[in-house]
Amino acid sequence: MPEEAVTTLHAELERFGRVEEGFALLEVFLEVARPRLGVVVLDPVGLRLPAELTDERAVVQKLIDEIEQEPQAKGRVVERPFDMDDEQARWDFVRLAYSSSQATVWSRRQRTTYFEASGGRKATYWLPDSLKVQYFDALTSRGWAIPEDWLTAVAKRPKPWWKRGGR
């Protein structure tokens, strides 16, 4: 059975009129995708507020300060998992994803990455067609504008597993 086509959607914060719009789009995605989600993690080391953040700056900085006060394991960086069934954990992840050097939302069994933010500047969604339809419907029903280039993005079939990689 061939894999479902996947659409790549760029979601860097500077693409939105306000940072909070990018956060809202990620929040809606996490709600819609929750039944499909596997591990949701981020790198808790070196969290930095996005310069564009306005409304929630003090609240997010407090969250970052609390995480930085936690004891850290020696050596290897340990990813911090977030429980998407917990409303507060979802809120925290959304604000910290764009503050982290690496944040990832995986499918079950970690075969597909649905969302990734990295380096505080780059963010991408990779959505199978069925999930994209659900997500766009949810955004529309909540009154959020879908970025124009998301609406025109073309879905592509993933390469077979044996063709993926450096070739």
C-alpha positions in Angstrom: 0.0 0.0 0.0 1.6 3.3 -1.0 2.2 6.0 1.6 -0.2 9.0 1.7 1.0 12.1 0.0 2.6 14.7 2.3 2.5 18.5 2.1 5.4 20.6 3.5 4.3 23.8 5.2 6.8 26.4 6.4 5.9 27.9 9.7 8.7 30.2 10.8 7.4 32.9 13.3 8.4 35.8 11.1 5.9 34.6 8.5 3.0 35.6 10.7 1.8 39.1 11.6 2.2 38.2 15.2 4.1 35.4 17.0 0.9 34.5 18.8 -0.7 33.6 15.5 2.1 31.0 14.9 1.5 29.7 18.4 -2.3 29.5 17.8 -1.8 27.5 14.6 0.5 25.0 16.4 -2.0 24.7 19.3 -4.8 23.9 16.8 -2.6 21.4 15.1 -1.8 19.6 18.4 -5.4 19.4 19.2 -6.4 18.0 15.8 -3.5 15.6 15.5 -3.6 14.3 19.1 -5.1 10.9 18.3 -2.2 10.3 15.8 0.6 11.7 18.0 3.4 9.7 19.4 6.3 11.5 21.2 6.4 15.3 21.5 9.8 16.5 22.7 12.1 19.4 22.8 15.7 20.1 23.7 15.5 22.0 27.1 19.1 23.3 27.0 19.6 26.9 26.0 16.0 28.0 25.7 15.7 31.5 24.3 12.6 33.7 23.8 11.9 34.6 20.2 12.6 38.4 19.8 9.2 38.8 18.1 7.3 37.5 21.2 5.1 40.2 22.7 2.0 39.4 24.8 3.3 36.4 26.7 6.9 37.3 27.1 7.1 37.4 30.9 5.0 34.2 31.3 7.2 32.3 28.8 10.4 33.6 30.4 9.2 32.4 33.8 8.6 28.9 32.3 12.1 29.0 30.7 13.6 30.0 34.1 11.9 27.2 35.9 13.2 24.6 33.4 16.7 26.0 33.7 16.5 25.6 37.5 15.8 21.9 37.1 18.8 19.6 37.6 20.4 18.6 34.3 21.9 15.2 33.5 25.7 15.2 32.9 26.9 14.8 29.3 24.3 13.9 26.8 21.3 16.2 26.2 18.1 14.6 27.3 15.0 15.6 25.3 12.1 16.8 27.4 8.8 15.0 26.6 5.4 16.7 26.8 2.0 14.9 27.4 -0.4 16.2 24.7 -3.4 15.0 26.8 -2.5 17.6 29.4 -3.7 21.1 28.4 -0.9 22.9 30.3 1.8 20.7 28.8 0.4 21.5 25.3 0.5 25.2 26.1 4.0 24.9 27.4 5.2 23.0 24.4 3.8 25.5 21.9 5.6 28.4 23.6 8.8 26.5 24.1 9.0 24.9 20.7 10.0 28.1 19.1 12.3 28.9 22.0 14.2 25.6 21.7 17.1 24.6 19.5 15.1 21.6 18.5 11.4 20.6 19.0 9.7 17.7 17.3 6.2 16.2 17.1 6.3 12.6 16.0 3.6 10.2 14.7 3.0 7.0 16.6 5.9 4.6 16.3 8.0 7.7 15.3 7.8 6.9 11.6 6.8 10.4 10.5 7.7 13.8 11.8 4.7 16.1 11.7 6.2 19.3 13.0 9.7 20.5 13.8 11.1 23.8 15.0 14.9 24.3 15.1 17.3 26.9 16.0 14.7 29.4 16.9 14.2 30.4 13.2 13.1 27.4 11.2 9.8 25.6 11.6 8.0 23.1 9.3 4.9 20.9 9.2 4.8 17.7 7.2 1.2 16.7 6.9 -0.3 13.6 5.2 -3.3 14.6 3.1 -6.0 13.4 5.6 -4.4 15.2 8.5 -4.0 18.4 6.4 -7.7 18.4 5.6 -8.6 18.0 9.3 -6.2 20.7 10.3 -7.3 23.2 7.7 -11.0 22.5 8.6 -10.2 23.1 12.3 -8.3 26.4 11.5 -11.2 27.7 9.4 -13.8 26.7 12.0 -11.9 28.6 14.6 -11.5 31.7 12.5 -7.8 31.5 11.8 -6.5 32.5 8.4 -4.5 29.8 6.6 -1.4 31.2 5.1 -1.8 31.6 1.3 1.2 29.5 0.4 -0.1 26.7 2.6 -3.3 26.6 0.5 -1.3 26.3 -2.7 1.4 23.9 -1.4 1.5 20.7 -3.5 1.4 17.3 -1.7 4.1 14.9 -2.8 4.5 11.1 -2.3 7.4 10.3 0.0 10.3 8.4 -1.5 10.3 4.7 -0.8 12.3 4.0 2.3 15.1 2.4 0.3 15.6 5.7 -1.7 15.7 8.0 1.3 18.9 9.3 2.6 22.0 10.8 1.0 21.4 9.7 -2.6 
